């Protein structure tokens, strides 16, 4: 679990993270640094850094958001 930094009213969005068209973060969830949210996804749980949740509810499909030409 990520530490909660907000008051629990709405989502806590960390550093830069692209959200696809129509994506939503519902409730008091924390979206970690550099997480990429898939289009039309609904995130209902905390998402750690560098993860990619997609779908309804958002499920993690990638745990390292690296470009294909970058070394791990």
Secondary structure as UniProt FT lines:
FT   STRAND          12..13
FT   TURN            21..22
FT   STRAND          24..25
FT   STRAND          30..31
FT   TURN            33..34
FT   TURN            39..40
FT   STRAND          42..43
FT   TURN            49..50
FT   STRAND          52..54
FT   TURN            57..58
FT   STRAND          59..62
FT   TURN            68..69
//
